[in-house]
Amino acid sequence: MISRLFASGHGLIVLAAFLWAVEATILKSQSGSINAIGTVIIQYAIVSGLTLLKNRKTATELANLPRKMLIPIAVVAAMGVTAVALFYHSYQFIDLSVASVASRVTVIFVLLFASIFLQENIAKKRLPWILVSLVSAVFVMLPEPQNLSLTGDIATGGALVLTAAALWGACTVISRKHLANGNISPEAFVLGRFGLSSLMLIPFWFVPWGLSESGNPLSVIGLVAGASVLTTIAYWADYAGMKQLPAPIVGLLEDLLPVFVVGLAWVFLGESMTTSQLIATSTLLFSTYQLVKK
């Protein structure tokens, strides 16, 4: 029964969402011991290494690509690394649950960039949901809705999350544009993205990682490495699930990610959301689903 569930597209997407939520919870718990750069270095080294081991034949395809095809892959790699680092850095300013929910506005940036660069018109029926999503994201970041002042840590954390969401949206649109041409397989694109990301991170090996002197640095690195293995499996499961399901169903199931994060952050990190934040979360997830639904 369980094996059949996780062999289906629905089970794979849910598994990916849960693993990403577990990974985020682990990384948040270590955010005071290792900085965002150190976290990204460990994560991308492991993700690219495991992806290469899983897709050895794809490496040949990647090596034979025309050099001009490496440009969009490199752009996506650079933006993806930056987005992940900004998102991890936001943990220093706002709760994980808030950051995870607010990052769902990535859907809005996908629609916006697709309309600009792919000439995909935004249907008028989606415009109200875009507005609802943006307003809901603001209220998710406000513990006290009567105080509409986005200042201090809330403003910094919110800016980091929204910038990361914009970069992720741009990554999605660029990837779609070049994958649609059929010049490269999705597997090769993903492998190239993580491989180039790892190369881009080499200079940052010499940047202090901010490892805390208290506690065992090897233990911290081990936890981050373990979380990175989980996110690698999540990428594989998500991709396998997307090949079996229509986009609206994928979007609906991926909305479980912030739900899982909110639950895990409450149990293991002691985070909690106010009633107004929970209402805003529900509204945001519902409205972003309306945006991905055809």
C-alpha positions as CSV (number, residue, x, y, z in Angstrom):
1,M,0.0,0.0,0.0
2,I,2.7,2.5,1.1
3,S,5.0,1.4,-1.7
4,R,2.2,2.0,-4.3
5,L,1.5,5.4,-2.8
6,F,5.1,6.6,-3.3
7,A,5.3,5.1,-6.7
8,S,2.4,7.4,-7.8
9,G,2.9,11.0,-8.8
10,H,0.8,12.2,-5.9
11,G,2.8,10.3,-3.4
12,L,6.1,11.5,-4.9
13,I,5.1,15.2,-4.8
14,V,3.9,14.8,-1.2
15,L,7.1,13.0,-0.3
16,A,9.2,15.8,-1.8
17,A,7.3,18.5,0.0
18,F,7.7,16.6,3.3
19,L,11.5,16.1,2.8
20,W,12.0,19.8,1.9
21,A,10.1,20.7,5.1
22,V,12.3,18.4,7.2
23,E,15.4,19.9,5.5
24,A,14.3,23.4,6.2
25,T,13.6,22.6,9.8
26,I,17.1,21.1,10.3
27,L,18.8,24.1,8.6
28,K,16.8,26.6,10.6
29,S,17.9,24.8,13.8
30,Q,21.5,25.3,12.7
31,S,21.2,28.9,11.4
32,G,22.9,30.3,14.5
33,S,25.9,28.0,14.0
34,I,26.7,28.2,10.3
35,N,26.0,31.1,7.9
36,A,24.1,30.9,4.6
37,I,27.2,30.6,2.5
38,G,28.4,27.6,4.4
39,T,25.0,26.0,4.1
40,V,24.8,26.5,0.4
41,I,28.3,25.2,-0.2
42,I,27.6,22.0,1.6
43,Q,24.2,21.6,0.0
44,Y,25.2,22.2,-3.6
45,A,28.3,20.0,-3.3
46,I,26.2,17.1,-2.1
47,V,23.2,17.7,-4.5
48,S,25.5,18.0,-7.5
49,G,27.6,15.0,-6.5
50,L,24.6,12.7,-6.0
51,T,22.8,14.0,-9.1
52,L,25.9,13.2,-11.1
53,L,26.1,9.7,-9.7
54,K,22.5,9.1,-10.5
55,N,22.7,10.5,-14.0
56,R,26.1,9.4,-15.4
57,K,24.7,9.1,-19.0
58,T,23.2,12.6,-18.7
59,A,26.7,13.9,-18.1
60,T,27.7,12.9,-21.6
61,E,24.8,14.8,-23.0
62,L,25.8,17.8,-21.0
63,A,29.4,17.6,-22.2
64,N,28.3,17.5,-25.9
65,L,26.0,20.6,-25.6
66,P,26.8,23.6,-27.7
67,R,28.6,26.3,-25.6
68,K,25.8,28.8,-26.2
69,M,23.4,26.4,-24.3
70,L,25.6,26.7,-21.2
71,I,24.8,30.4,-20.9
72,P,21.2,30.0,-19.8
73,I,22.2,27.1,-17.5
74,A,24.9,29.3,-15.9
75,V,22.4,32.2,-15.5
76,V,19.9,29.9,-13.8
77,A,22.7,28.4,-11.6
78,A,23.9,31.8,-10.5
79,M,20.3,33.1,-9.7
80,G,19.5,29.8,-8.0
81,V,22.5,29.9,-5.7
82,T,21.8,33.5,-4.8
83,A,18.1,32.8,-4.1
84,V,18.9,29.9,-1.8
85,A,21.5,31.9,0.1
86,L,19.1,34.8,0.6
87,F,16.4,32.5,1.7
88,Y,18.6,30.8,4.3
89,H,19.9,34.1,5.5
90,S,16.3,35.2,6.1
91,Y,16.2,32.6,9.0
92,Q,18.3,35.1,11.0
93,F,15.4,37.6,10.9
94,I,12.1,35.9,10.7
95,D,10.6,32.5,11.6
96,L,11.0,29.6,9.2
97,S,7.3,29.1,9.0
98,V,6.7,32.7,8.0
99,A,9.5,32.6,5.4
100,S,8.3,29.3,3.9
101,V,4.7,30.5,3.5
102,A,5.7,33.9,2.1
103,S,8.0,32.3,-0.4
104,R,4.9,30.9,-2.2
105,V,4.6,34.2,-4.0
106,T,7.2,32.7,-6.4
107,V,4.1,31.8,-8.4
108,I,3.4,35.5,-9.0
109,F,6.9,36.1,-10.3
110,V,6.7,33.2,-12.6
111,L,3.5,34.6,-14.2
112,L,5.0,38.1,-14.4
113,F,8.3,37.0,-16.0
114,A,6.5,34.6,-18.3
115,S,4.3,37.5,-19.6
116,I,7.4,39.7,-20.2
117,F,9.8,37.2,-21.7
118,L,7.6,34.4,-23.1
119,Q,4.7,36.6,-24.1
120,E,2.3,34.5,-22.0
121,N,-0.6,36.7,-21.2
122,I,-1.8,36.8,-17.6
123,A,-5.6,36.0,-17.7
124,K,-7.7,38.7,-16.2
125,K,-9.3,36.2,-13.9
126,R,-5.9,35.8,-12.2
127,L,-5.3,39.5,-11.4
128,P,-7.5,39.5,-8.3
129,W,-5.7,36.4,-7.0
130,I,-2.4,38.0,-7.5
131,L,-3.5,41.0,-5.4
132,V,-4.9,38.6,-2.7
133,S,-1.6,36.7,-2.7
134,L,0.5,39.8,-2.2
135,V,-1.7,41.2,0.6
136,S,-1.8,37.8,2.3
137,A,2.0,37.5,2.1
138,V,2.3,40.9,3.9
139,F,-0.1,39.8,6.7
140,V,1.7,36.5,7.1
141,M,4.8,38.5,8.1
142,L,2.9,40.6,10.6
143,P,2.3,39.0,14.0
144,E,0.0,41.9,14.9
145,P,-2.2,42.9,11.9
146,Q,-3.2,46.2,13.6
147,N,0.5,47.2,13.4
148,L,1.1,47.6,9.7
149,S,4.7,48.7,10.2
150,L,7.1,46.5,8.2
151,T,10.3,47.6,9.9
152,G,13.4,46.0,11.5
153,D,13.9,42.3,11.3
154,I,10.5,41.7,9.7
155,A,11.3,44.1,6.9
156,T,14.8,42.6,6.3
157,G,13.6,39.0,6.4
158,G,10.6,39.8,4.2
159,A,12.9,41.6,1.6
160,L,15.2,38.6,1.5
161,V,12.4,36.1,1.0
162,L,10.7,38.2,-1.7
163,T,14.0,38.7,-3.5
164,A,14.6,35.0,-3.4
165,A,11.1,34.3,-4.7
166,A,11.7,36.7,-7.6
167,L,15.0,34.9,-8.5
168,W,13.3,31.5,-8.3
169,G,10.5,32.8,-10.5
170,A,13.1,33.9,-13.1
171,C,14.9,30.6,-12.9
172,T,11.6,28.8,-13.7
173,V,10.8,30.9,-16.7
174,I,14.4,30.7,-18.2
175,S,14.3,26.9,-17.6
176,R,10.9,26.5,-19.3
177,K,12.0,28.6,-22.3
178,H,15.0,26.5,-23.1
179,L,13.5,23.1,-22.1
180,A,10.6,23.8,-24.4
181,N,13.0,24.0,-27.4
182,G,13.9,20.4,-26.9
183,N,17.7,21.1,-27.2
184,I,18.4,19.7,-23.8
185,S,16.7,17.2,-21.5
186,P,15.4,18.2,-18.1
187,E,17.9,15.9,-16.4
188,A,20.8,17.4,-18.2
189,F,19.6,20.9,-17.4
190,V,19.3,20.1,-13.7
191,L,22.7,18.4,-13.6
192,G,24.3,21.4,-15.4
193,R,22.6,23.8,-13.0
194,F,23.9,22.1,-9.9
195,G,27.3,21.3,-11.4
196,L,27.9,25.0,-12.4
197,S,26.5,26.2,-9.1
198,S,29.1,24.1,-7.3
199,L,31.9,25.6,-9.5
200,M,30.6,29.1,-8.7
201,L,30.8,28.4,-5.0
202,I,34.5,27.4,-5.0
203,P,35.8,30.9,-4.3
204,F,33.5,31.0,-1.2
205,W,35.2,28.1,0.4
206,F,37.7,30.7,1.7
207,V,34.9,32.8,3.3
208,P,34.4,32.2,7.0
209,W,31.4,30.0,7.5
210,G,30.4,31.5,10.8
211,L,30.7,28.1,12.6
212,S,30.0,28.7,16.3
213,E,32.8,27.9,18.7
214,S,30.3,26.4,21.1
215,G,29.3,22.9,20.2
216,N,30.9,20.5,17.7
217,P,31.4,22.1,14.2
218,L,31.6,18.6,12.7
219,S,28.2,17.8,14.2
220,V,26.8,21.0,12.6
221,I,28.3,20.2,9.2
222,G,27.0,16.6,9.5
223,L,23.4,17.8,10.2
224,V,23.5,20.3,7.2
225,A,25.0,17.5,5.0
226,G,22.2,15.1,6.1
227,A,19.6,17.8,5.3
228,S,21.2,18.2,1.9
229,V,20.8,14.5,1.1
230,L,17.1,14.8,2.0
231,T,16.7,17.8,-0.4
232,T,18.5,15.7,-3.2
233,I,16.0,12.9,-2.8
234,A,13.2,15.6,-2.7
235,Y,14.4,17.0,-6.1
236,W,14.3,13.5,-7.6
237,A,10.9,12.7,-6.2
238,D,9.5,16.1,-7.3
239,Y,10.8,15.7,-10.8
240,A,9.5,12.1,-11.1
241,G,6.1,13.2,-9.8
242,M,5.8,16.2,-12.1
243,K,6.2,13.9,-15.1
244,Q,3.1,12.0,-14.0
245,L,0.7,14.8,-13.0
246,P,-0.8,17.9,-14.6
247,A,0.5,21.2,-13.4
248,P,-2.6,22.3,-11.3
249,I,-2.3,19.0,-9.2
250,V,1.4,19.6,-8.7
251,G,0.7,23.1,-7.6
252,L,-1.9,22.0,-5.1
253,L,0.3,19.3,-3.6
254,E,3.3,21.6,-3.4
255,D,1.2,23.9,-1.2
256,L,1.6,21.1,1.4
257,L,5.3,22.2,1.8
258,P,4.6,25.3,3.9
259,V,1.9,23.4,5.8
260,F,4.5,20.7,6.7
261,V,7.0,23.5,7.6
262,V,4.5,25.2,9.9
263,G,3.8,22.0,11.7
264,L,7.5,20.9,12.1
265,A,8.6,24.3,13.1
266,W,5.9,24.4,15.8
267,V,6.9,20.9,17.1
268,F,10.7,21.1,16.9
269,L,11.5,24.8,16.9
270,G,8.8,26.2,19.2
271,E,7.6,28.6,16.5
272,S,4.0,29.6,16.5
273,M,1.8,31.7,14.3
274,T,-0.9,34.1,15.5
275,T,-4.5,33.6,14.4
276,S,-4.3,36.4,11.9
277,Q,-1.1,34.8,10.4
278,L,-2.8,31.4,10.1
279,I,-5.8,33.0,8.3
280,A,-3.4,34.9,6.0
281,T,-1.5,31.6,5.4
282,S,-4.7,29.8,4.4
283,T,-5.7,32.7,2.1
284,L,-2.2,32.8,0.5
285,L,-2.1,29.1,-0.2
286,F,-5.6,29.1,-1.6
287,S,-4.9,32.1,-3.9
288,T,-1.6,30.8,-5.2
289,Y,-3.3,27.5,-6.1
290,Q,-5.9,29.5,-8.0
291,L,-2.9,31.1,-9.9
292,V,-1.5,27.7,-11.0
293,K,-4.9,26.2,-11.8
294,K,-5.8,26.4,-15.4
